[in-house]
Amino acid sequence: MRAIAEPTVERFSNPLLRYLAATRPLFLVTTMVACLIGLGSAVHEGIPLDPPLAGLTLLLAVGAHAAINVLNDCYDALNGSNDANLGRLYPYTGGSRFIQNGILTVTQTAQLGYGLLAVVVVGGLWMATQVGAGLLLIGGAGVFLGWAYSTPPFRLSGRGLGELCVLAGFLGIVIGADYVQRGHFDRTPFLLGLPYALLVTNLLYINQFPDRQADIAAGKRHWVARLPLTTAVRIYPLLTGVALGILVMLLQRRMIPLMASLSALPMLLSLRAAFDLKRYAAQPTRLRPAIRLTIAVMLGHGILLAVSLGMAT
């Protein structure tokens, strides 16, 4: 499969298309699947689905993810990591390239990011009045972690906390989507969402290998930047193994239907991705197939789990 060409001013002369593409819409599917798992969690336990609230949940979660993507581009441009990233594998690593390729300015990118975030906050506050104050807790934590991921003075992604932010953020989406339907917190979405959140974290993790040198130069000390490569590559299969172990535990305790065992099958692709990562960690420009496999594992598991939960009512 050929690499996707980076964006150019000519391709995005339409202002609406330009701002939409700057949010990296293909990657917003990750959040959509997390919402579906949360909705499936509630439906599986007999909670009648409220379609309007489910739709608004999806819209606000995707909007928050879009805002975080845009702000990450803004602050990675300001700290120099995206500009210095010569080893990037577009569109998976190195940001959207909208600032670097002159399609948007840093100011325009910041205005877009904070504008989206403001809309999400207003929508979330209204939804909390409809479903309960607990949504303020889970939604507020998610927005803060996403904003603080790359924004000074926190810059959590550069302090070795970015992976934990992603894990907590996507787990929070599952819990929040369930809460909107259920009306209270429950341990079920927490357990159901953990494997998916770990697989999303694995995508972030493998994406950091091509960005490693630029991130080190910019002072972004995530796990891949901190650890020797021989040690760093071992975390990837470990995260998949933990996700698989949790899924097996859920099946053994009959917390999920037997059909959900199908969601373990995509994880087999992680074996090939882990092999490629170990082989090419020092040659990260050759990691594109492993990154694609990681995306397939994450989405394959999430979609199959959500479908199995929704069907086994």
Secondary structure as UniProt FT lines:
FT   TURN            9..12
FT   HELIX           15..22
FT   HELIX           25..28
FT   HELIX           29..44
FT   TURN            45..46
FT   HELIX           51..78
FT   TURN            79..84
FT   TURN            86..87
FT   TURN            90..92
FT   TURN            98..102
FT   HELIX           106..131
FT   HELIX           134..148
FT   TURN            149..150
FT   TURN            152..154
FT   HELIX           156..159
FT   HELIX           162..182
FT   HELIX           187..207
FT   TURN            208..211
FT   HELIX           212..217
FT   TURN            218..219
FT   HELIX           223..226
FT   HELIX           229..232
FT   TURN            233..234
FT   HELIX           235..252
FT   TURN            253..254
FT   HELIX           258..268
FT   HELIX           269..280
FT   TURN            281..282
FT   HELIX           284..286
FT   HELIX           288..311
//
